[in-house]
Amino acid sequence: MATEDLTGTGKFIDDLVATNPVATDSVSDGDEHIRGVKNVLKNTLPNVTAAVTATAAQLNKTASTFTGADGSAAGASGMVTTPVATDNTKFLKGDGTWATPSGASTLAELTDSTTATTDPLATSNLAVGHFWINSTSGEAFVCTDATTNDNVWTNIGDGSGSIYDVMVASGGTVNTYTVGGVAYKSHTFLTSGTFVTTGGSAEVLTIAGGGGGGGPISGGGGAGGMLVSTNVTLPSGSLTVTVGAGGTGGYNTSTGNIANGTNGSNSGINTISSTGGGTSQNYEGTGIGGGSGGGSPRDRWNNGANTPGSGVSGQGNDGGSGSATGGGDGHGSGGGGGGAGSVGGDAAGGVGGDGGDGLANLYKTGVNVTYAAGGGGGTYDGTGGTGGSSIGGDGSNGGSNTQTSGSTNTGSGGGAGGYSSYGTGGSGGSGIVIVRYET
């Protein structure tokens, strides 16, 4: 009988009949059957191009299931659980489950990052390396110095400043205060010293030493220049602070020693400088210019030659003029020294000119303090001028030595001397330097 049909591509092992060929089949049927068996093998194993070396046990092994680790025992390899369609963004965990990634997807989710609508402040107390992004402006900062309430934030983008505009500094007497909802720190220098800073924007008050009052019947000393500088950019480093001394008073002794008063010394920090207050020559000279000008002495001969000293624009005012209408022989009186707030007063007959007013400033503690007033003029036999704003030195009355000095660390001018006992002028008050900045 003929064997089974094993020709064509659709014949596989399960098409073989185990009993074929039978003994009665012809040789040609046997040959045909052998060719059919070859065809079945090629159809069933189409991709086998080399020797198959797996053992029967290996070929017959059933695939195991993947077993996850549980924290105390290791897992085992095998077939994993089939993921469903919604597992497309998940990953296979070591415990054998499909899980959603739990990492941060935004900067706001990071523990060492802050996303806010504002810039950081010096009082934003975070660790060095903390990242801060302003989601409104797009500017980015990194904390580079973590000091409580004095932190430094470096702008790492293309923003308005490479360093966040908060200064860290030391030196002088430190005060902290709030004005109008803005927090400030100030450094006050009553004597010369050093301001150590990381650099940044600041406001600076510099007041030079006041001028000394003139000698007998002379003008009051002018106030030291008062310079208020805003939006100043100070460099980093150790900056020298100079606080100017007050000038000395003029004098004329019974032994013939005569000296005019001296101007006050300049005050300043970095490139900022204010000019020392002017003084007055003795008797019949002129007032001397300065931050504020010194008053002129009496005009004994009534010839107008006793001109007052001029003040520096933006720092002070001119001194006042002396008079020649006092007691006999045109004894007269000296003019008042100029102040930061007004010119020195002119003398009137036997009354010396009052010192010019000072100006108030709140940089030190947030409370206004008045600085830089002029000294009063001296007189021959009348009443000396009053020092400006109660901080300038008073001029001496005639017949006594009642002149006083300008108040210390206000930069106010000294009062002028009177005629009695060859009067001596009062000294000018020393200056002051204050640096303040927002915190």
Steps between C-alpha positions, in 0.01 A plus 500: 500500500616858455647690803351827639539815295790700645556745216456880514565773762203411718631165620638468854601230747143434607425401136731198524347156536717296733420165324608614151649362286365153536678186382289467189584853378721518197851634504382810316238558770778476761711751311203736476436464872863590585474813289173587675658460846778742397238749388315471833821562699587809296149637537495438876853632569547769236756710694729227624827561312742329740523209740246501784693404817231538766434187700166334521460625856570852389262480209231354717538752785194714575575880536480619862327814623704807609507532878574840656722571797321584826773672701602186686533248218629521146267453206529256209518552127217396275210625298373839623137598535366634175459880514161641406453797267499756782837374623673662202668772714578271796806298585549150641609518863719245672199367689341397170239778473452768238537846663474870407829697532494698827779754427446880479349620176538876573764719670248587771499135612874494574597531866805718427320738265255788544268629231340834590363813335763718670877511538664360815592737783804517724265366768408193290689259726580191293808286445791574270420357158123545534347590165240779473311593185275803460212364292391856411830641370669169412813598696682225686710524819721268704578555867878549519533618861261374768522739796183547703312805366809601300488241221656567161310387189694493175306567181603220261297620202500807275309710752552857616783416737760228528472513878170539673495858626537437870819609669682312774731726697672574828656803663385794710199488731223285350129577527203325340159660453197519274364812331191494283497121500860480373764337721840670521837443661729795570869529588591823683861622520572764766873468436699385202495126437444224244177385335532137387237405245398253231403802290163615380252784504493736797416848622777703659500807726834680530540808716837668525643669807359845580715809469646662811352830612703810431692684774398831653196670340505254208258280309368163610637181349319347203356151520684211342366400161193275528476264207214251464578242230226260384516199268873469555672181385782418739768251391582191702797505731630704793409864444672779694261729686627846593318708762619859491605685815357838586712810440664696780383841613693817423661704776694816587688491829623784718854406409437560132447145383239517224352217296194466284266209547547191281261321269360161593641186335329305223301180558445221249488137391614349172456780238252701710637803683348799679693823560600635840319809629651846455625732774546875544800725510546716809385857539475659157567213259257284302306183546665186361319264263431133574218245497306790649679834511620676813340829600697816439653703788371843599527772236682743728564760232166452331662443159333168405834317479395231747331256259362172640631160396321303227349155541537205262194448282307191607679487837434827682440874491687830524585672826344825618648852492644690796376844608664836566221675687568397856633717781754774463772482236292255290564213733245274326441122499581196288263312269374148563650198331299331224310176566380217279142631531550875459753781462658651807324799651635852448611691807284798600679771690621359829333163446696224333345305212337168582637179357322350201257216562598135463313224318340182632584149384375158620764263362644418844200344679195589292433807719589847375815657645610853413854557374723770352393834654705819500666675796389841630700819446688677784452862607701785649264619769159351417341157471661211314309313231327173583625177350273347237249226594637487856802302379714779355728680744376829648693819435644682800334802657706816538680526829511125563620174350174314443572344163438126465611227262293320240342174618712189458427278197255748351750691287374830642704821506652655811388831647721807454685674779409834657723793583548430869841368597592450137225243443562164336259331259337166576605184316297348223316172565645182354326337205326167447460236229197270478443221247159333481348238270186294468487156650 
